[in-house]
Amino acid sequence: VWQLPMDKDFDSQISSNVADIKNVGDGRLGGAITAAKLLERFVRDIPWTHVDIAGPAFADKPRPSIAGGGTGSMVRSFIEFAKRIASKK
């Protein structure tokens, strides 16, 4: 888990000639950043996190650590995160 580069340079990735904004970038790379830049437009001053699981969310065939299909990617991380927040209350 790490912070995405949210530089203003990426704002052009969500610019559109036919809509207010778009949720798909111009190229194959930077999809997580493009999605985060889209969300950034809506959250304003609310602390937020974008978790990009598009790549690891589904396995098209069995792998050593998973049987194939839905992977449950990030589930353990979310559970651990929730436990840590709950323990601080």
C-alpha positions in Angstrom: 0.0 0.0 0.0 1.4 3.4 -0.9 0.3 6.9 -1.8 -0.4 7.5 -5.5 1.2 10.5 -7.1 -1.7 12.9 -7.3 0.1 15.7 -9.2 -1.9 18.2 -11.2 -0.2 16.8 -14.3 -2.6 13.9 -14.1 -5.7 16.1 -14.2 -5.6 16.0 -18.0 -6.3 12.3 -17.9 -9.9 12.9 -16.8 -10.6 15.8 -19.2 -13.2 15.2 -21.9 -14.4 17.0 -25.0 -17.9 15.6 -24.6 -18.4 15.3 -20.8 -17.6 17.2 -17.6 -15.0 14.6 -16.7 -14.3 11.0 -17.7 -13.2 8.0 -15.7 -10.8 6.4 -18.2 -7.4 7.7 -19.0 -5.8 8.2 -22.4 -3.5 5.2 -22.3 -3.0 1.8 -20.7 -0.9 3.1 -17.8 -1.9 5.1 -14.8 -5.4 3.7 -14.4 -5.3 3.7 -10.7 -4.2 7.4 -10.7 -6.9 8.3 -13.2 -9.5 6.7 -11.0 -8.2 8.5 -7.9 -8.1 11.8 -9.8 -11.8 11.3 -10.6 -12.7 10.5 -7.0 -10.7 13.6 -5.9 -13.2 15.8 -7.7 -16.0 14.6 -5.5 -14.6 14.2 -2.0 -13.5 17.8 -1.5 -12.1 18.2 2.1 -13.1 14.7 3.3 -10.2 12.3 4.0 -10.4 9.5 1.5 -8.5 6.5 0.0 -8.7 4.9 -3.4 -7.9 1.2 -3.4 -7.2 -0.1 -6.9 -7.9 -3.8 -7.1 -8.6 -4.1 -10.8 -5.5 -6.1 -11.5 -5.4 -8.6 -8.6 -9.2 -9.0 -8.1 -9.7 -11.9 -10.4 -7.4 -14.8 -11.4 -8.2 -16.4 -14.8 -6.5 -19.6 -13.8 -5.3 -21.3 -10.6 -2.0 -20.0 -9.1 0.1 -21.3 -6.3 -1.6 -19.1 -3.7 -5.2 -19.0 -5.1 -7.6 -21.5 -6.7 -8.6 -19.1 -9.5 -11.6 -16.8 -9.9 -12.3 -14.1 -7.4 -9.2 -13.5 -5.2 -10.5 -11.5 -2.3 -7.6 -9.1 -2.9 -7.2 -6.6 -0.1 -9.8 -8.3 2.2 -7.2 -9.2 4.8 -5.8 -5.7 4.6 -9.2 -4.1 5.1 -9.9 -6.4 8.1 -6.6 -5.4 9.7 -7.3 -1.7 9.0 -10.7 -2.0 10.6 -9.2 -3.7 13.7 -6.7 -1.0 14.1 -9.3 1.8 13.9 -11.6 -0.1 16.3 -8.8 -0.5 18.8 -8.2 3.2 18.9 -11.8 4.0 20.0 
